[in-house]
Amino acid sequence: MPRTLEPVEGHAGPAKRQVMTMSLPKLRAIDVRPFTQDGQAYLLLRDPLGLSDRMVSIPRQLGPLLALCDGTRDSAALRAALAVRFGLRVGLDVIERLLTALDEALLLDNERFAQARVEALSAYRRAPYRPPASAGLSYPADAEELRRLLQSYLDAVEDPQEECETLRGLISPHIDYARGGAVYASVWKHAAASVRAAELVVVLGTDHAGSRGVTLTRQHYATPFGVLPTAVDVVDALAEAIGPEMAFADELHHRGEHSIELATVWLHYLRQEQPCPLVPILCGSFGHFVQGEANPAQDATIEAIVATLARMTAGRRVLVVAAADLAHVGPAFGGPPVDLVGRARLQAADERLIERICAGDAAGFFELIQRDGDRNNICGLPPIYLTLRLLGPVQGKVVAYARCPADEQGTSWVTIGGILLSGDSHSPQ
């Protein structure tokens, strides 16, 4: 029997009834998160770009409607498709309320969203710097309070037995400090001397907003300690090499992305709050590579990035940072619950990946992930792969590893590691 579903509301209040201005609604790439309230299962829909602070919640049973909003169906066709394909009987008024709420929250790919995006990008570029978007949320916005927090993590880590004079890169988490603070502190404390000596830092972060390729920005990155200037000459050279349209197509993703930001806070603090030039690069999905549609070792964009960075940074003390987590598994990420045996298998899989990282083997690292179709959702695949390609032959040392809970039931996990990458200056792979 078809199921009749309840109306939909936005979290900013009930959606206003209005005539839809888009007859064939198309959903954008959005953030969808399950949650339970009063024993009922819902989906929370949010804009990953933060163009709107409105959120929309719908009964989880209504999820198939989101997949049907692909720009080919009007309200009546959506209603019919739900009934025929999924056995769901939904009133036309419910569907129209949902579409109205999605439109008001800027979650539809239409003119209203496009105009909001243009305005937000213009404001982002006009600003003197990129404000720290996670300050006051993931970590304290007050500089003194932040110093105390970071130092407390550092104080809990034993002093390194020896300084590495040939450190060229590191892998740092991008999970929140509350769960990953000990791993952050361990890797950054071990890298402190090289961090302070660096004349340029290339930070490669995961683009969680879902772009493809790499995304650049000329904006400087601010932290609560001040402003870290972006090396615009390097950014411009990269943009010329890969094409400005590709390089800046998703520049607005930098505005709210936390991966680079959480690394730059540690960078700034470990440099005793003295700025140094940055090259902030967001790395998009490798899904097409994992699916075998192309080979990253032969990708023209990756080759251009590697060659250009080698040319632009020659003769400088450069540190490359991959702001990258490892596995994301369990119901929180659309997978089955991870039990005790599953956790052991997860760690074994991570150890195999880390072994390839520590061998400086970009191809082997990628092939392990591709072999199982990225079953463990390695969120740091693109930045780690690019870091290994940029650095060329290196040897890694693991200084920390942790499994972090991602749900209250203890069935979803994120794994992270802190890895130092050392070797003589060398041409990238």
Beta strands, then each sheet from edge to edge (+ up, - down):
strand 1: 3-4
strand 2: 9-10
strand 3: 31-37
strand 4: 40-46
strand 5: 56-59
strand 6: 88-89
strand 7: 167-172
strand 8: 200-206
strand 9: 214-215
strand 10: 221-223
strand 11: 226-228
strand 12: 278-283
strand 13: 318-323
strand 14: 328-329
strand 15: 395-405
strand 16: 413-422
sheet 1: 1+ 6+
sheet 2: 2+ 5- 4+ 3-
sheet 3: 9+ 12- 8- 13- 7- 16+ 14-
sheet 4: 9+ 12- 8- 13- 7- 16+ 15-
sheet 5: 10+ 11-
end
